[in-house]
Amino acid sequence: MAAITQRLEFPGHSGAKLAARLDLPNGPLRAYALFAHCFTCSKDVLAARRIAASLAREGIAVLRFDFTGLGSSEGEFASTNFSTNCGDLLSAVDYLRQNYEAPAVLIGHSLGGAAVLAVAKDVPEAKAVVTIGAPADAGHVLKNLGASLDTIREEGEAEVDLAGRKFLIQKQFVEDVETQKIRDAVAAMRKPLMILHSPLDQTVGIDNASEIFLAAKHPKSFVSLDKADHLLTDPDDAAFAAQTIAGWLSRYVASDTPQGEEAIEHVRVMETAEGKFQNAVQAGRHRMFADEPESFGGLDTGPSPYDFLSVALGACTSMTLRMYADHKKLDLGRVSVDVSHAKIHARDCDECTEEERAGSGRIDRFERVISVEGEVSEEVRDKLLEIADKCPVHRTLEAGAKVKSVLR
């Protein structure tokens, strides 16, 4: 199921407009989720984008937004703190509640994870909470301030370098995070909780996951993001996190039924906005991806267009042979068909007519290798090859087809 991303904005806790993106499924919608990004990050950080897109493909719409003063949102970052972030989260909840549907899932990354733990009890519609690399204590973020922390305490503010960017941090921020009691909030929220954390996380140690887990009531789950870094910069780590979250959520949100709803009479192919070539394909009730290999600039998430042509030829061949065997009551073993495609010079085509070989340029050539389990006589072998050539897709490819296009 593909994702459709909408640009949105809504007022935050202070009235400043917050920039947001809503990743919607291109198909049945199971639930809405709210995603809170990491400290000084944005809604477009790699982990947020990939997790939101992956969940949307699983039928879960995800709203991700920039906290006040970050990314494309209005407001002054220096005037914000952990409490105002929680206020922004609740503003996002209200926006979804009034315009779409209240979030059934709260997801937070790093300090955003601590924030969703803090507000979960105030979102009665939330059925599940997920944290990724979250600290057990909001004050943990102060470790990122290094020697500047003393300056902030003494002078009231200081400019701090965080991940190569300069941020003005004020004393009120420090005092606010030091008053937060995340463990108490975890114990009080009484919602299913999934904790994802890397044992190699150098920013927020794995011991934080243990503290959150011990504070939480059942049901609770822990998943180790083996070998991942704090920001999930490896796409495979972000994809694993998204798939794990989607699987776990199946116990708490409506089931995904992509094979049983919204059947269409034709084939629909639509760009997903993921990667350069990825397209979502819907044929009847069935969904899949079309893509190109990574060597061609794609994500390799599905067959290429010519792979689909090869699939059509192979499947049609196998089905045609089975129909023939059943009609003739042949005891034919299991059939498999290997198909490869290449563009070759017309003069090198052994199967082509003299007229075709005389043409200039390259032609498409499909090579089909048919295998049958068990022994078959020479007579049956020749007949099977003859029948294979009568497969409708084979005939279409050889005869050519007319394509009518309409731009809507």
N, C-alpha and C positions, 0 to 999 in steps of 0.2 A: 504494500500500500504506500503510495507516494505521499510526500508532505507538501502542503501549500502554505507558504509563509506570508503573513500579513504584517505590515508595519502599523503600529498603534502608538498612542500616547494617552496618558491619564494623569490626573493630579496626584502627587505624592502626599506625604504627611504634612508638608508645609505649604502645599498648594502649587509648588513648582511642578512643571510638566515632566513626566518621566517617559523616556523613550522605551518602547517595548516591541517585541516580535512575538507573534502567535503562530506556532507551527501546528497546522490543522491536518488531520488525515484526509486523504482523497478517497473517502469511503466511509463505512460505518464508524461512528465515534463512540468509544467506550467510556471515556471520562476526560476531565480536564485536570492538568497538573500545573503547579506553580514552581518555577525554578529560581533559586536564589544563588547568585554567583559569589565567587570568592572575594576576599578583601582587596580593594583597589582594582579589581578586574572589571569586566563588563559583560553584558549579555552575549557578546559575540566571541568570548573566549572559546578556544577550540573545544574544550570539554562540554561546555553548555550547548554549542551548536550541534555537535555530533550526537549528544545524548537526546536533545530535543528532537532532532530529525529521526533518530532511530525509534524513539517512542511514538512519534507521529505515524511512522510506518506500521506500528503495532496497534494503531487505532486510538492512541492517547494524545490529545491536544496539549501542547505545552506553551505556557506564557512565560517568557524570560524578559527581564527588564533591567535597565541600568538604575542603580540606586542614585539618590540625589547627589548631584555634583560629579558623577562619573559617566564615562561613555558619552552618549548623546543627550543625557538628561540635563535639565536645568538645575540651578541651585549651586551653592558653594560647598565643596567637599569639606572644607575646614570647619564648617558649622555643624557637620553631621557627627553621629556617634552610633554605637550599637543600638541604642534605644530608637533613634530616628530610622535606622535600617529596619527595625521591627515594625515601626510605623508605616514605612513604605510597603513592607510586605502585606500588612493588613489593608492598605489602600489598594494593592493589587488584588487581594482577595475580594474586596468590595466591588472593584471594577468587573471582575469575572462574574461575580454573583449577580450584578445588575444588568450586564450586557450579554452574558453567555450562560454560564452555570458555575456555581461555586466549585473550587478545586477539591477533588476527591483525594488528590495526592499532593504532598508537599515535599520538594526535593531541594536540598541545600548542599553546596560545595564549600568546604573550608569554613570560613567565618559565616558564610551563608547557611551552612549546615547548623551552626549554633543558633542562628537566627530563626530557622524554621522550628527547631526544638523549642525555642522560647515562645513562639506564637501558636504552636500547634493546639494548645488547650483552648485558644480563643477562636478556633475555626471548627465549629461543630460538624460541618459537612465533610471535613477531611477524614478519610477512612484509613490512610496509611501515610507514613513518614519515611523518607530516605535521606541519609546523610552520606557524603563522600569526603573523606579526609577531614572530618570536622573535629574541632577542639572540644574537650570536655569542659573547658573554662574559657569564656570569651576573652578574659585577660591574657590568654595565651598569645594573642596577636601582638602584645606589647614587646615580645621577644624580637619582633621584626624591626623595632625602632632602635635597637642597639644603644650606643652611647648617647643618642639624641634624647633618650627618655629622661635622663637627668636634666638636660637643658629645658625640656618641656615642663618638667615639674618646677624648675627654678624660675624660668622666664615666661612661662605661660604658653609658649608655642615654639615650634622649630620646624624647619623645612627638612624633610626626610626623604632619602633616596630609597624607593621601593621598586625593585625589579627594573631599574634603569630609568624610572620616572620620579619627578619631584612632587611631593605632596606636603601641604602645610598641615601639621597635626597640632591641635590645641590641647590644653590641659583638661578641658571638659571631656574630651574623648577618653583620655586615660582614666579619669575619675569614673566615668560612666561604665566602662568595661569592667572595672575592678569591683563594681557593685552587683554585677550580674551573677545569678546563681543557676547556671544551666542544669546542673545535676538535679536540682529541686524541680525544675521545669520538666525534665525527662521523666522523673518519677510521677509527676502529677498529670501528664498528658494522657496516659492510658490509651494509646493507639498503637497498632502494629508498627514495628520499627525495623528497618533494614539498615545496617551499618556497613558501608564499604570503606576499606582503608588499606593502604599499602604498608607492608612491614618495612619497606625501604624509604618511607616518607621522611624526608629530612626537614620538612617545614613544620609538620604537625605529627609528632611521634605516635607510633602504634599504641602506646599506653593510653592515649586519649580514647581510642576505640574501646579499650577494655573498661575504662571508667564509665563511658556512656552505656555500654552493654550491661554492666552491673547495676547501674541506676535504673534502667528501664524495666518495666513489667512485661511479662509475656503477653502476646507473642512477640518475639524479637529474634532477629537473625543477624549473623555476621558473615561477611564475605571478604576474603583476602584478595586484594588486587595485586597479585604477585608480580614483582619486578616493575610496577608502575611508579612514576614520580608523582609529586603532589598535584600537579596541574593536568595530569593525564595527557601529556603532549604526544604520546605515541597513539596514533589513531586506533590501533588494535586494542589498546587499553580502554579507550573511550567507548569503543564498540562493545567490548566485553561487559563493561559496566552497564551500558544501555540494555543489552540483551538480558543481563541478569536481573535488572530492575523490572523489565517488562514481564519476565517469567514469574517473578515473585508477586507482582501486582495482580496476576491472574486469580489469586485467591481473594482479592479485596475489591476488584472492580468488575464490571460486566465482562463476560467472556467475549473474545474476538471470534466472529463467525464469518470470515471473509469468503469461505467457500459456499456459504448458504444464502447470501443476500445480494441484492442489487445485480442480478445477472443482466447482461446486455446481449443483444443479438449479434453484435459485430465485435471486432477487435479495436480496442482503444489503446493508444500509446501516448504517454504524456511525460514531459520532462519533470524531473523531481527537484531540480536546482541543487542536487548533490553531485559534485564532480562536474566534469565537462560533458559527458555523454550519457549519464545514467537516465533511463526512462522507465516509468512504471507501465507494465503491460497488463491489460485486463481482457481476457477472452471468455465471454460468458460469465461464469462465477469464479473463474480461476485467475489468480494474480501471480505475477513474476516480474523480474527485472530484465531489461535489455541494456547492455553496456558494451564497452570495449576493454580489451586487456590493458593493464597498466603500461605496457610497452608502447601502446598507441595513445596514451594520455587519459585512459579511463580508470575506473575504480575496480574493474573486473568483478562486479557484483552479479553479473548475469551473462547469458550468451550474447554474442555479437549478432548483428542482423544476418550475416551469412551463416552463422551457426544455426539461427532459427530456420533458414532455408534448408540447411542440411538435416535438421531435426524433422522438418516436414517431409523431406524425401525419405529418410530412414523409417519414420513412423508409418508413412503410407505404404512403403514396400513391405514392412513386416505385417501390417494388417491385411494387405492384399494377399500375401502368401498364406496367411492363416485362413482367410475366407476360402481360398482355393482348396487348401488341404481339407477343411471341414466339408466343403461341397463334394469333393472327390473321395471323402472318407479315407484319406491318407493318414497313416500313423507317423506324422511328421513331428520330430523333436522340436525343442524350443528354438525359435528363430531370433537371430540378432543381426543387426545391420550397422556396419561402420561406414560413415560417409565423410569424405574430405573434400574441400573445395580449393581451387586454385585458378588463377588467371594465367593461361598459357598462350604462346603464339599459335595462331590458327594453323600454320604449316606443320606444327608438331602434334596436332590432334589426330591420333590414330582412328578414333571413332567417327571423325567428321567425313562428309562427302568431299569429292574433289572440288566441287564448287565452293564449299565452306573453307577448305584448306587454301583455296586460291585468294581468299579475302585477306585484307591487310589488318594489322593490329592484333590485339589479344582477344581471347574468348574465355568465357567462364566454363570450367570443367569440373564436374562432380564425379568423384570416384567412389563407387559403392561396392563394399565387400560384404557378401551375405554369408552368414554361417548358420548351419543347422546342426543341432546336437544329434548324435547318432549317425548311422550309416544310411545313405540313399543311393539308389542305383544310378547309373549314368543317364538312363532315360529320364528318370525323375529329376535329376540335376538339370538337364537341359530344359525340361518343361518349367522348372521353377525360375530359371533365368528368363525364359520367355514371358512368364506371368509377371515377373518383377517389372519388366519393361512396360507392362500395361497398367501399372499403378497410376492413378489419376494425376498425382503431383509430378511424376516422371513425365507424363504426357504434356502437362502444362509447361514444364521447364523446357522441353524440347520444342514445343510448338510456339512458345511465346505467348504473351497475354497483353491485352490492352488495359491501360490504367487511366481512369478518368479522375481528374482532380478538381476540387471545388474549394476556393478560399472563403472561409466564413468569417 
